Amino acid sequence: IGDDTFTGASEGPGEEKNALRHEKLSETIVAFHQQVDQTNADLKKSAQRYNFITPRDFLDFINHFIGLMTEKRDEVLDQQSHIDGGLKKLKETEDQVANLQSGLAEKEKMLTAKNKEAEEMMSQMVKGQGEAEERKQASQKLQGELAEQSKVIDERRGVIQKKIEEVEPALEAAKSAVGAVNKQALDELRSMNKPPEHVKMAMEAVILMVRSDIAPATINWEVVRKVMRDANFIPSILEYDAEQLKDSTRETLKKKYLQNKGWDVSRIKQASKCAGPVAQWVESQLQFADLLNMMEPMRNELQQMQEQADKNKVELDACEKVLGDMEAKIQQYKEQYAQLITSVNQIKNQMQQVQENCTRSTQILTDLSSEKVRWQGSSK
């Protein structure tokens, strides 16, 4: 018989408790025995019958009583086991709900952080797109300006080139004529002590042009003859660049030689096979120099336009590079934003599942709250 067989006074540990339990058991058996004896006495009076109770009956009663107590004890223990199992399950459910709620709070923090990060990424992306759009518009504006500048430059260059092409044939013809002057013609002219005045003017004019190191006032026939002895005399004429001609020299050539009444290329050609081509070359170079001088403002303007166009091209290249970098950065922002949104959706789905589990578990605990109190009372 277990410790909880009787509900009488159970204070006192150890042997005192066992002695008290056995005393109660004895009293109970005696009470049953006395009740049986009283029942027989009542039965004899009312029914004129009497059942004799032997020691064996008393022992059977004790054995039956022990069996009944054992059966009831097993039933109570089995019921207690089920109650304890239910209480344990409820405790596990409560712990699970607490863990779910804690995990839900952590998921909420993660969701808030991810949402904030996504908002910041979206802000950066919008800002980057705005800046990229501004850069793009600036780039398109520069492209338009550059295209217009290139068009004007090509037109101006075409006008200049056309005018140059108009005088180039005469210039090339004069150079060819000078190049055809042989040594005999050159020696013949150099040998003259007093050449014709128009021949002298032609040779002084060419010396004035190709030998800028000789002062114009010092140029005379002796100087001319000396320069003609130089082996580079003819090559210096052929390699001459009209752009090197100074304005002061050009004016001197016109006033002192070409505008002189004695200047006549046809007569000079007749007088000297060397001076004639030289005179033709001087006239052609002056015409070309006059053309260059006339076009100087246009050429300067063209140069400025070209420099501005080059500057715009450099700026356009830099702008397009920055634009390319910004577009690549925006694409990176988009990819990162997409990853963040995916993470946010995953967290939301997880939170929804946790919330559903938590709600179901909480509802179960609520429905079993009254049973829990009853089970706890029965388990004491």
C-alpha positions as CSV (number, residue, x, y, z in Angstrom):
1,I,0.0,0.0,0.0
2,G,1.5,3.3,-1.0
3,D,2.2,6.4,1.0
4,D,-1.0,8.1,-0.3
5,T,-3.4,5.2,0.5
6,F,-5.1,7.1,3.4
7,T,-5.7,10.7,3.8
8,G,-5.5,10.8,7.5
9,A,-2.9,12.8,9.5
10,S,0.3,12.3,7.7
11,E,2.6,14.5,9.6
12,G,5.8,13.0,11.0
13,P,8.6,11.5,9.0
14,G,10.0,8.0,8.8
15,E,8.7,5.3,11.2
16,E,6.2,7.5,12.9
17,K,4.5,8.1,9.6
18,N,4.4,4.3,8.8
19,A,3.1,3.5,12.3
20,L,0.4,6.0,11.9
21,R,-0.6,4.6,8.5
22,H,-0.7,1.0,9.9
23,E,-2.8,2.2,12.8
24,K,-5.3,3.8,10.5
25,L,-5.4,0.6,8.5
26,S,-6.0,-1.5,11.6
27,E,-8.8,0.8,12.7
28,T,-10.4,0.6,9.4
29,I,-10.4,-3.2,9.2
30,V,-11.7,-3.3,12.8
31,A,-14.4,-0.9,11.8
32,F,-15.4,-3.1,8.9
33,H,-15.4,-6.1,11.2
34,Q,-17.6,-4.4,13.7
35,Q,-19.9,-3.2,11.0
36,V,-20.3,-6.8,9.6
37,D,-21.1,-8.0,13.2
38,Q,-23.7,-5.2,13.6
39,T,-25.2,-6.1,10.2
40,N,-25.5,-9.7,11.2
41,A,-27.2,-8.7,14.5
42,D,-29.7,-6.6,12.5
43,L,-30.2,-9.3,10.0
44,K,-31.0,-11.8,12.8
45,K,-33.6,-9.6,14.3
46,S,-35.3,-8.8,11.0
47,A,-34.9,-12.0,9.1
48,Q,-34.2,-14.5,11.8
49,R,-30.9,-15.3,10.1
50,Y,-27.3,-15.2,11.3
51,N,-24.2,-15.5,9.2
52,F,-21.3,-16.8,11.1
53,I,-18.0,-15.1,10.4
54,T,-14.9,-17.3,10.6
55,P,-11.2,-16.3,10.7
56,R,-11.0,-17.4,7.1
57,D,-13.7,-15.0,6.1
58,F,-11.7,-12.3,7.9
59,L,-8.6,-13.3,6.0
60,D,-10.5,-13.3,2.7
61,F,-11.8,-9.8,3.5
62,I,-8.3,-8.6,4.2
63,N,-6.9,-10.1,1.0
64,H,-9.9,-8.7,-1.0
65,F,-9.3,-5.3,0.7
66,I,-5.6,-5.4,-0.3
67,G,-6.4,-6.3,-3.9
68,L,-9.0,-3.6,-4.2
69,M,-6.6,-1.0,-2.7
70,T,-3.9,-2.2,-5.2
71,E,-6.3,-1.8,-8.1
72,K,-7.4,1.6,-7.1
73,R,-3.8,2.7,-6.4
74,D,-2.8,1.6,-9.9
75,E,-5.7,3.5,-11.4
76,V,-4.7,6.6,-9.4
77,L,-1.0,6.2,-10.5
78,D,-2.0,5.8,-14.1
79,Q,-4.3,8.8,-14.0
80,Q,-1.5,10.7,-12.2
81,S,1.0,9.7,-15.0
82,H,-1.4,11.0,-17.7
83,I,-1.9,14.3,-15.7
84,D,1.8,14.7,-15.3
85,G,2.4,14.0,-19.0
86,G,-0.3,16.6,-19.9
87,L,1.2,19.1,-17.6
88,K,4.6,18.5,-19.0
89,K,3.3,18.9,-22.5
90,L,1.6,22.1,-21.5
91,K,4.9,23.3,-20.0
92,E,6.8,22.4,-23.2
93,T,4.1,24.3,-25.2
94,E,4.5,27.3,-23.0
95,D,8.2,27.2,-23.5
96,Q,7.8,26.8,-27.2
97,V,5.4,29.8,-27.4
98,A,7.9,31.9,-25.4
99,N,10.7,30.9,-27.8
100,L,8.5,31.6,-30.8
101,Q,7.6,35.0,-29.3
102,S,11.3,35.7,-28.7
103,G,12.2,34.6,-32.2
104,L,9.4,36.7,-33.6
105,A,10.8,39.8,-31.8
106,E,14.2,39.1,-33.3
107,K,12.7,38.7,-36.7
108,E,10.9,42.0,-36.2
109,K,14.2,43.7,-35.5
110,M,15.8,42.1,-38.5
111,L,12.8,43.2,-40.7
112,T,13.1,46.8,-39.4
113,A,16.9,46.8,-40.1
114,K,16.4,45.4,-43.6
115,N,13.6,47.8,-44.4
116,K,15.8,50.7,-43.2
117,E,18.7,49.4,-45.3
118,A,16.4,49.0,-48.3
119,E,15.0,52.6,-47.9
120,E,18.6,54.0,-47.7
121,M,19.5,52.0,-50.8
122,M,16.4,53.3,-52.6
123,S,17.3,56.9,-51.6
124,Q,20.9,56.4,-53.0
125,M,19.5,54.9,-56.1
126,V,17.1,57.7,-56.7
127,K,19.8,60.3,-56.0
128,G,22.2,58.5,-58.3
129,Q,19.6,58.3,-61.1
130,G,19.0,62.1,-60.7
131,E,22.7,62.9,-60.9
132,A,23.1,60.5,-63.8
133,E,20.2,62.2,-65.7
134,E,21.8,65.6,-65.1
135,R,25.1,64.2,-66.4
136,K,23.3,62.7,-69.4
137,Q,21.7,66.0,-70.3
138,A,25.0,67.8,-69.9
139,S,26.6,65.2,-72.1
140,Q,23.9,65.5,-74.7
141,K,24.3,69.3,-74.7
142,L,28.0,69.0,-75.1
143,Q,27.5,66.5,-77.9
144,G,25.2,69.0,-79.7
145,E,27.6,71.9,-79.2
146,L,30.5,69.8,-80.4
147,A,28.6,68.7,-83.5
148,E,27.7,72.3,-84.3
149,Q,31.2,73.5,-83.7
150,S,32.6,70.7,-85.9
151,K,30.2,71.7,-88.6
152,V,31.2,75.4,-88.5
153,I,34.9,74.5,-88.3
154,D,34.6,72.2,-91.3
155,E,32.7,75.0,-93.2
156,R,35.4,77.6,-92.3
157,R,38.2,75.3,-93.1
158,G,36.6,74.5,-96.4
159,V,36.5,78.2,-97.3
160,I,40.1,78.7,-96.4
161,Q,41.2,75.6,-98.2
162,K,39.3,76.7,-101.3
163,K,41.0,80.0,-101.4
164,I,44.4,78.4,-100.8
165,E,43.7,75.9,-103.6
166,E,43.0,78.9,-106.0
167,V,46.5,80.3,-105.6
168,E,48.4,77.0,-105.1
169,P,48.7,76.2,-108.8
170,A,50.5,79.5,-109.5
171,L,52.7,79.0,-106.4
172,E,53.6,75.5,-107.4
173,A,54.3,76.6,-111.0
174,A,56.7,79.3,-109.7
175,K,58.5,76.9,-107.5
176,S,58.9,74.5,-110.3
177,A,60.3,77.3,-112.5
178,V,62.8,78.1,-109.7
179,G,63.7,74.5,-109.3
180,A,64.4,74.3,-113.1
181,V,67.1,77.1,-112.8
182,N,70.4,75.4,-113.7
183,K,73.9,76.3,-112.5
184,Q,74.8,77.9,-115.8
185,A,72.0,80.4,-115.6
186,L,72.9,81.1,-112.0
187,D,76.6,81.6,-112.8
188,E,75.7,83.8,-115.7
189,L,73.6,86.1,-113.5
190,R,76.2,86.1,-110.8
191,S,78.9,87.1,-113.2
192,M,77.2,90.3,-114.1
193,N,78.8,93.4,-112.5
194,K,75.9,95.7,-113.4
195,P,72.7,93.8,-114.3
196,P,69.6,95.4,-115.6
197,E,67.6,97.3,-112.9
198,H,64.6,95.1,-113.1
199,V,66.8,91.9,-112.8
200,K,68.5,93.5,-109.8
201,M,65.1,94.3,-108.2
202,A,64.0,90.7,-108.6
203,M,67.1,89.3,-107.0
204,E,67.1,91.8,-104.1
205,A,63.4,91.0,-103.5
206,V,64.1,87.3,-103.1
207,I,67.1,87.9,-100.8
208,L,64.9,90.1,-98.7
209,M,62.4,87.2,-98.4
210,V,64.7,84.2,-97.8
211,R,67.4,85.9,-95.8
212,S,65.7,87.6,-92.8
213,D,69.2,87.8,-91.1
214,I,70.3,90.5,-93.6
215,A,69.0,94.0,-92.9
216,P,66.9,95.3,-95.8
217,A,68.9,98.6,-96.0
218,T,72.1,96.7,-96.6
219,I,70.9,94.6,-99.5
220,N,72.7,95.5,-102.8
221,W,74.0,93.7,-105.8
222,E,77.2,92.6,-104.0
223,V,75.2,91.1,-101.2
224,V,73.0,89.4,-103.8
225,R,76.0,87.9,-105.6
226,K,77.5,86.7,-102.3
227,V,74.3,85.0,-101.3
228,M,74.0,83.4,-104.8
229,R,77.3,81.6,-104.2
230,D,75.7,79.7,-101.3
231,A,74.8,76.2,-102.4
232,N,71.6,76.4,-100.3
233,F,70.3,79.5,-102.2
234,I,67.9,77.7,-104.6
235,P,66.8,75.1,-101.9
236,S,66.1,78.0,-99.5
237,I,63.7,79.4,-102.1
238,L,62.0,76.0,-102.7
239,E,61.6,75.3,-99.0
240,Y,60.4,78.8,-98.1
241,D,57.3,79.1,-95.9
242,A,55.1,82.1,-96.7
243,E,53.8,82.2,-93.1
244,Q,57.3,83.2,-92.0
245,L,57.0,86.5,-94.0
246,K,56.6,89.4,-91.6
247,D,54.1,92.2,-92.4
248,S,56.9,94.8,-92.4
249,T,58.9,92.7,-95.0
250,R,55.7,92.2,-97.1
251,E,55.0,95.9,-97.1
252,T,58.6,96.7,-98.0
253,L,58.5,94.2,-100.9
254,K,55.3,95.8,-102.3
255,K,56.4,99.4,-102.0
256,K,60.1,99.1,-103.0
257,Y,59.8,96.4,-105.7
258,L,56.5,95.1,-106.9
259,Q,54.9,98.6,-107.0
260,N,58.0,100.0,-108.8
261,K,57.4,100.9,-112.4
262,G,60.4,98.8,-113.4
263,W,58.9,95.6,-112.0
264,D,57.8,93.5,-115.0
265,V,58.0,89.8,-114.7
266,S,57.9,89.4,-118.5
267,R,60.8,91.7,-119.1
268,I,62.7,90.1,-116.2
269,K,62.2,86.7,-117.8
270,Q,63.5,88.0,-121.1
271,A,66.6,89.5,-119.4
272,S,67.6,86.4,-117.2
273,K,66.7,82.8,-117.1
274,C,67.4,82.8,-113.4
275,A,65.9,86.1,-112.3
276,G,62.6,85.5,-114.3
277,P,61.5,82.4,-112.4
278,V,62.6,84.1,-109.2
279,A,60.5,87.2,-109.9
280,Q,57.5,84.9,-110.7
281,W,58.1,83.1,-107.4
282,V,58.3,86.4,-105.5
283,E,54.9,87.5,-106.9
284,S,53.3,84.2,-106.2
285,Q,54.6,84.1,-102.6
286,L,53.4,87.7,-102.0
287,Q,49.9,86.8,-103.4
288,F,49.9,83.8,-101.1
289,A,51.1,85.8,-98.1
290,D,48.4,88.5,-98.8
291,L,45.8,85.7,-98.8
292,L,47.1,84.3,-95.5
293,N,47.1,87.8,-94.1
294,M,43.6,88.4,-95.3
295,M,42.5,85.1,-93.8
296,E,44.4,85.6,-90.5
297,P,41.3,86.6,-88.5
298,M,39.4,83.7,-89.9
299,R,42.3,81.4,-89.2
300,N,42.6,82.7,-85.6
301,E,38.9,82.3,-85.1
302,L,39.1,78.8,-86.5
303,Q,42.0,78.0,-84.2
304,Q,40.1,79.3,-81.2
305,M,37.0,77.3,-82.3
306,Q,39.2,74.2,-82.7
307,E,40.7,74.7,-79.2
308,Q,37.3,75.1,-77.7
309,A,36.1,72.0,-79.6
310,D,39.0,70.1,-78.3
311,K,38.3,71.3,-74.8
312,N,34.6,70.3,-75.2
313,K,35.7,66.9,-76.5
314,V,37.9,66.3,-73.4
315,E,35.0,67.5,-71.2
316,L,32.6,65.3,-73.0
317,D,34.9,62.2,-72.6
318,A,35.2,63.0,-68.9
319,C,31.4,63.5,-68.6
320,E,30.7,60.2,-70.4
321,K,33.2,58.4,-68.2
322,V,31.5,59.7,-65.1
323,L,28.1,58.9,-66.6
324,G,29.3,55.3,-67.3
325,D,30.6,54.9,-63.7
326,M,27.3,56.3,-62.3
327,E,25.2,54.0,-64.5
328,A,27.3,51.0,-63.3
329,K,26.8,52.2,-59.7
330,I,23.1,52.5,-60.2
331,Q,23.0,49.0,-61.6
332,Q,24.9,47.8,-58.5
333,Y,22.3,49.6,-56.3
334,K,19.5,47.9,-58.2
335,E,21.0,44.5,-57.7
336,Q,21.6,45.1,-54.0
337,Y,18.1,46.5,-53.6
338,A,16.6,43.4,-55.3
339,Q,18.6,41.2,-52.8
340,L,17.3,43.3,-49.9
341,I,13.7,43.1,-51.0
342,T,14.1,39.3,-51.4
343,S,15.5,39.1,-47.8
344,V,12.6,41.3,-46.6
345,N,10.1,39.0,-48.2
346,Q,11.8,35.9,-46.8
347,I,11.8,37.4,-43.3
348,K,8.1,38.4,-43.7
349,N,7.2,34.8,-44.7
350,Q,9.1,33.4,-41.8
351,M,7.4,35.9,-39.4
352,Q,4.0,34.9,-40.8
353,Q,4.7,31.2,-40.2
354,V,6.1,31.9,-36.7
355,Q,3.1,34.1,-35.9
356,E,0.6,31.4,-37.1
357,N,2.4,28.8,-35.0
358,C,2.5,31.1,-32.0
359,T,-1.2,31.9,-32.4
360,R,-2.2,28.2,-32.6
361,S,0.0,27.4,-29.6
362,T,-1.4,30.3,-27.6
363,Q,-5.0,29.3,-28.4
364,I,-4.3,25.7,-27.3
365,L,-2.9,27.0,-24.0
366,T,-5.9,29.3,-23.6
367,D,-8.4,26.4,-24.3
368,L,-6.6,24.2,-21.8
369,S,-6.1,26.8,-19.1
370,S,-9.0,25.5,-16.9
371,E,-7.9,21.9,-17.4
372,K,-4.4,22.9,-16.4
373,V,-5.7,24.2,-13.1
374,R,-7.7,21.1,-12.5
375,W,-4.8,18.8,-13.4
376,Q,-2.5,20.7,-11.2
377,G,-5.0,20.3,-8.3
378,S,-5.3,16.6,-9.0
379,S,-1.5,16.2,-9.2
380,K,-0.9,17.5,-5.6
